[in-house]
Every structure is written in C-alpha cells, then in structure tokens.
C-alpha cells in the first residue's frame, strides 16, 4: 500500500511534532549524582508537550538534589543546572521536596506522576526512570 503525498507529508509533520522531546544537555550527566535514589522525568507545558527534563535525587537521610537538564529559554532557563535539597521526604511511593499545598517538587512513583509547584502555579510531569 502506497501513501499519498498528502498522507506522507501529514505523517512527517506529526512525527516531527512528537519527536520534539527535550534534548538533555550532555554536561548535565554530572548533576545530582551519587545519591541512593535517582528519579528522572520530564515537565510538560500546558498543552502536554514535553519541555524540560529533570532529575530528583535523594538519600534516606533527607539530603537531596534537584536538577533541570536542558535549556528552555521560554521558561527562563538558559542552561542545565541544579540545587541542593534538604528536608527531602520519602513516604512509601511518595517523594517530596516541600510541603503539600506549598511550593515544591512532588513525585508519586506508584502512578508515575510529578508536580512542580511554584508561586501557586503547578507544572505537571511524569517519571521516566527510577534508579535505586
């Protein structure tokens, strides 16, 4: 079966849209490493497009690290980077840096859902990989 020219062009356009997942900055390999647990995921824009890769790492002691792994100029992120996270919380499948109802990063390993809350605005995400 041959695709018509129109069908081929539409398929190519759709493939380019889907393939536009964020590219991780190679220099980010050194960010948030050496922890007991490392979670990698992606934050999505309001339309559900994958925009920003993240790494969320912690030790049982509560020490942790949060990293953003690719630039997103439209979000004000010019380079990959990281910040240390203290008072990191693990409770069953839940991981949190912050308190519910406040700013923070919240991950549910059972569902694969992630939320980044800042100044009352929530960005949704999803877990891609967990290393323990």
C-alpha positions as CSV (number, residue, x, y, z in Angstrom):
1,X,0.0,0.0,0.0
2,X,1.4,3.4,-1.0
3,X,0.8,6.5,1.0
4,X,-0.4,9.5,-0.9
5,X,1.8,12.6,-0.9
6,X,-0.6,14.4,1.4
7,X,-0.7,11.4,3.9
8,X,3.1,11.2,3.7
9,X,3.5,14.9,4.5
10,X,1.0,14.8,7.3
11,X,2.7,11.8,8.8
12,X,6.1,13.5,8.6
13,X,4.7,16.7,10.2
14,X,3.2,14.6,13.1
15,X,6.5,12.7,13.6
16,X,8.4,16.0,13.9
17,X,5.9,17.2,16.5
18,X,6.1,14.0,18.5
19,X,9.9,13.8,18.2
20,X,10.4,17.3,19.6
21,X,11.1,15.9,23.1
22,X,13.7,17.9,25.1
23,X,17.3,17.0,24.4
24,X,19.3,16.6,27.6
25,X,22.5,18.7,27.9
26,X,25.5,16.3,28.0
27,X,27.0,18.4,30.8
28,X,24.0,17.5,33.0
29,X,25.4,14.0,33.5
30,X,27.4,15.3,36.5
31,X,24.3,16.9,38.2
32,X,22.7,15.2,41.2
33,X,24.8,12.0,41.1
34,X,25.9,9.8,44.0
35,X,22.6,9.6,45.8
36,X,20.8,6.4,47.0
37,X,17.8,7.1,44.7
38,X,17.6,9.0,41.4
39,X,14.4,9.8,39.6
40,X,14.4,11.2,36.1
41,X,11.4,12.7,34.4
42,X,10.0,15.4,32.2
43,X,7.9,18.5,32.9
44,X,5.2,19.3,30.3
45,X,3.7,22.6,29.1
46,X,0.0,23.4,29.4
47,X,-0.6,21.5,26.1
48,X,1.1,18.3,27.4
49,X,4.2,18.7,25.3
50,X,7.4,17.5,27.0
51,X,9.5,20.6,27.6
52,X,12.0,20.2,30.5
53,X,13.9,17.0,31.7
54,X,14.6,16.8,35.4
55,X,16.5,14.7,37.9
56,X,15.4,14.4,41.5
57,X,17.9,12.5,43.7
58,X,18.0,11.8,47.5
59,X,19.4,9.8,50.4
60,X,17.3,8.3,53.2
61,X,18.7,10.9,55.5
62,X,16.7,13.6,53.7
63,X,19.6,15.1,51.7
64,X,18.8,15.6,48.1
65,X,19.3,17.4,44.8
66,X,17.0,18.7,42.1
67,X,18.4,19.3,38.5
68,X,17.0,20.7,35.3
69,X,18.7,19.0,32.4
70,X,18.1,21.1,29.3
71,X,17.7,24.8,28.4
72,X,14.1,26.2,27.9
73,X,14.5,29.9,27.1
74,X,10.7,30.4,27.0
75,X,10.7,29.3,30.7
76,X,13.7,31.5,31.6
77,X,16.0,28.5,31.7
78,X,19.2,29.2,29.8
79,X,21.4,26.3,30.9
80,X,21.1,23.0,32.7
81,X,21.7,23.4,36.5
82,X,20.9,22.1,39.9
83,X,20.2,23.0,43.5
84,X,20.7,21.0,46.7
85,X,17.5,20.0,48.5
86,X,17.4,19.5,52.3
87,X,14.4,18.1,54.2
88,X,13.7,15.7,51.3
89,X,10.8,13.4,52.2
90,X,10.2,9.8,51.3
91,X,7.0,8.1,52.3
92,X,6.2,4.8,50.5
93,X,5.9,5.7,46.8
94,X,5.7,9.4,47.5
95,X,8.8,11.7,47.2
96,X,8.6,15.4,48.1
97,X,10.8,18.4,48.5
98,X,8.4,20.9,50.0
99,X,5.1,20.5,51.8
100,X,1.7,19.7,50.3
101,X,-0.1,23.0,49.4
102,X,3.2,24.9,49.2
103,X,6.0,25.3,46.7
104,X,8.0,22.2,45.9
105,X,8.5,19.1,43.8
106,X,6.2,16.2,44.4
107,X,6.6,12.7,42.8
108,X,4.4,9.6,43.0
109,X,6.4,6.5,42.0
110,X,3.3,4.3,42.0
111,X,1.5,6.4,39.4
112,X,4.5,8.0,37.7
113,X,3.0,11.5,38.2
114,X,5.1,14.5,39.1
115,X,4.2,18.1,40.1
116,X,6.3,21.2,40.4
117,X,4.6,23.9,42.4
118,X,5.9,27.5,42.5
119,X,4.0,30.6,43.4
120,X,0.7,28.8,43.2
121,X,1.3,27.6,39.7
122,X,1.5,23.8,39.1
123,X,3.5,22.2,36.3
124,X,2.7,18.6,35.6
125,X,5.2,16.0,34.7
126,X,5.9,12.3,34.5
127,X,8.5,9.9,35.8
128,X,10.7,8.3,33.1
129,X,13.2,6.3,35.2
130,X,14.0,5.4,38.8
131,X,17.4,4.2,39.9
132,X,17.9,2.8,43.4
